[in-house]
Amino acid sequence: MDGLLNLGVEAHCPSLPSCNVTPANVADQDDPAFSEPPPPGGWPSAAGDAEHLKNVVRELVDGQGKHLIIAAHSYGGWVASEAAVPELLYPWRQQRGKSGGIFAMFLSSAYLVPLGLSVNDLVPEHPLPPFVKLFKYGTAGLNIPDRINEYFFQNIKPTEREYWVSKLRGAPTPLSKLTNEPWYSVPNCYVVGTDDPVIPPEAQRKLIEGKTTPRAHTEDHGQANMVHTDAEGRAGSSGAKFIVYEEPFDHEAFLSSAQRLAEILVEFGTHVNPNRKALLDMQVGDG
């Protein structure tokens, strides 16, 4: 956020409901809060997170006519995909004489999930990878980051790591199935973190390839690598259109390389902004 604000870019970071379910800190794994049964309506879901983000975007688009980029990280890739429904996308709105809309998607070390799957379905160590710990109620209960020193906050100072670990909380397992994909209707950018132990770079590249086809070809654009496709829609499309950066980022580039990540976002946004404005309105998704 600060990196974008330093570059003169308006940014919003709504807190997702699933990120605020318990006061228990991960440092105290014996806290009984982690083994509490789900409430009657269940814990906040990934679908609920997407609905929350959708409402924030709708207010900015319908209420203020903003032109937006959705930016997402890690699990937030699922949330961003589910929330960026057609009626909020710039091409759909432009065709119907409406102002504003999401004109691009931006991902950093994020899950690109196929339709019909959840983030939990996508991880190879099903039901959960080794850096996630479950408690009494399994995937129906809360989980926390585990083996933090191996997987998280790799490229920041120990004192900063200690601070951010103190902020980590338990969260529900993301089990909602994806029903929406915006990738074929707008330009996309993916920043591959080559030092990311959570989603290794080869896994990130595979996720990107899953949205493109062998017919796509690439051209070098400085540090960016553009995958050219028609991007006219899912049916019959040769694939989605991505600009791909590869950077020596760990999983939390928004902390360890915040300014560089913000610069990439602005560079990409300026390149694909339909109004070609230097100053962009951007919506940054949590996750």
N, C-alpha and C positions, 0 to 999 in steps of 0.2 A: 504493500500500500504506500509506504513512504517513498519508495523508488518511483512509483508512478506520479505521486503528488509532486515530487521534486522535478519531474519532467513536465509539469503543468497539465497533467491528465486527471480528469475527474474519475474517481473510482469508488466503488461500493463493495463491501464485503459482508453480506448478510450471514449471520450465525445460523447454522442449520439446526433444526430441532434435535437430531440424533446426537449432536455434539454437546448437548446440555441436559443429559438425563440423570446424572449422579454427581454429587460433590466429592466422591471418593477419588483420591489421587493414586496413580499407578504405582507409586513408590511404596504404598501400603497394600500389598496384595492380600493381606489377611483381613482387610476391612470387610465386614459382613455385608456391606452394600453391594459388593460384586456378586453375592450369592442370593440376592433377593429374587423372589419369583417375579415374572413379568406382571405388570399391572393389568387390570381387567381388559383394557383395550389393546394390550401389547405395548412394547417399547416403540418409540418413534421409528418409522421405517424409511428406507431409501426413497420409496415413492412419496412419503410425506415431505422429505427433504426437497425433492424435485418440485412438489407442489408449492412449497414455501418460496423457492427460488423463482418459480414461474410467476407467482404473485408479485414479487419484487420487480421482476422484469416487466410485467404487464403494466405496472404503475409508471415505470420510466418510459415505456414505449407508448402506451395509450394515453397516459396522463400528461406526459411532457414531450412526446415526439422525439425521444432520444434515439440516436444511432449507436448501437452497442456492439462490443465484443464480449462474449462470455469466456472467461478465463477459468481454467480448472486444473486441479492437481490431484493425483492419486485417486482415491475413491470418488472425488469430485467429478472425474470424467464421466461416470455413470449418471450422476445428478445433472450435470450440464446437458448431456445427451437427452435425457428424459424431459428436461424442462424446456428445451429449445424447440417447441412445437411449431408447426408450419405457420400458424396465424401470428406468431411473434417474429418470424423471419423477415428480413428486409425484402427479398424477392417476392414473396407472397403478398406483402403489404403494398409494395410498389405497383404490382399488377392490378390492385384493387383501389388505387388512389389514396392509400393510407400513408401517413408519415411515419418516419422512424422505423425501428426494427433491428434485430440482430443481424449484422452483416458479416460476421466471421466468428470462428471458434478458435480458442487458443488453449493448448494443453501442455503441461509440463509433468513428465513422469506420471502420466495418468493412465487409468484403465480405459481402453476402447473396447467396450463390451458388445458382442453381437446381439441382435434382436432376440428376445425370448430368454436371455440369460441374465443372471445376477453377477455382481462382483464376486460373490462367494463361489459361483459356478466356474468362474474363469481361472481362479488360482490353481496352479498345478498340484499343490499339496492339499487336495480336497479332504476334509471340509475347510481347513484353514492352514495357512503357511506357518513356519516355525517361529515367526516373529509376532504371532498372535496367541494369547493365552485365553482359554475358556474356563468357565467356572461351573457351578452346580447344574445349571440349566442348559449347558451346551450352547448351540447356536441359537436357541430360543431365549437365552439370557444375555448378559453383558460380556464383552471381551475387552482385553487391554493389550497395548503393545508390550511385547516381551523381548528379552535379549536386546535391550535398547542399545547397549554399547556396541553391539555387532552390526546393527541395522540402521540406527537413527542418529541424526545430528552429527554426522561424520566430520564435516568440514567447518565446524565452529569451535570457538575456544571452550575449554572445560567449564569455565564459569558461566558462559552463555548456555552451554548444554544443560548444566544443572538447573538453570532458571527455567528453560523450556520443558524439561522433564517434569518440573514441579507443576506445570500447567496441564499435563496430560491427564485425561479422564477416561473412564470406561465408556463404551459405546455399544449399541446393538450390532449384531452381525448383519451386513447388508444382503438381504435375501430377496428383495423385490426384483421382478423380472422386467427387463427393458422393453418398452413398447414404442419408442420413438428414436429416430436417427436423423440428425440435421446435416450430417457430413456431406451428403450428396447435393445439397441445395445452396451451400455457402462455402467460401474458401476457409481452409483450416490451416493451423500451424501446430506442429508438435515439436517440443524441445526434448530431445533425448538426453537424459543425464547419464553420461558414460561412467560415472563413479557411483551409480545408484545400486545398493545391495538389495533394496526392497523389490523393485521391479528392474531386474538387470537389463542392461542396454539391448542385449539380443532379444529379450522378451518385448521390450518397447518397440523395436523395429518390426517384430512379428505382428504386433498389434496394428501398426500402421499398414503393413502389407495386407492385413485382413480387410482393409477398407479400399484397397486398390486392386487392379488386375494386372496380369502379365503384359497387357497391351499398353499400359502406361509407360512413358519414358521420362527420363530426367534430364535436366539442364542445370548447370552450375550458375548460381546467382550470388557471387561472393561467398559468404559463409553459409548461405541458405541453399537448400536443394529442393527445387520445385518439382513436384510430380504432376505432370500435365494430364488431365482427364477432362471429359466433357462436363461432368458435375451438373447435368441437367435434371437429374432425378434418379431414384433408385431403380426403377424399372428400365431395363435396357441400358443402364449407364455403364460406361467402361470403368467406373470407379469414382472415388472422391478425390478432391484436389487438395493436396497438402504441400505446405512449405515445411521442410524439416531442417532443424538445426541440431547439431551434435555438440554438446558442451560438457566440460569436466565437472558436472554438477553431481552432488549427492542427492538423496531423496528430498531434502528440504532446501532446494535452491532459493526459495522465497526468503530464507534466512541467511544462508551461507553466501549466496551470490545474488542478492536482491536487486542491486543496481543493474547488473548485466541482464538479468531476467526481464526487468522493466524495460530496458533499452531494446531488447529483442521484440517484446510485445509492441512497443511503439513503432519500431521499424516495420514490423509485419502489418500493424494496423494502418499505418500511413500508406503502405503499398496497396492494400486491398480496399481501403475505405472508398465507397462509391462517390463520396463528395470530395475526395482528395484533399481533405483538410489536414493541416499539420497538427492541430489540436483535436484530439478525439474524445468522444464520450465513451467510456468503457465500463462494463459491468463485470466485476471480478467475483467469481463464485467461490464459496468456501469449500474446503476439502483439500 
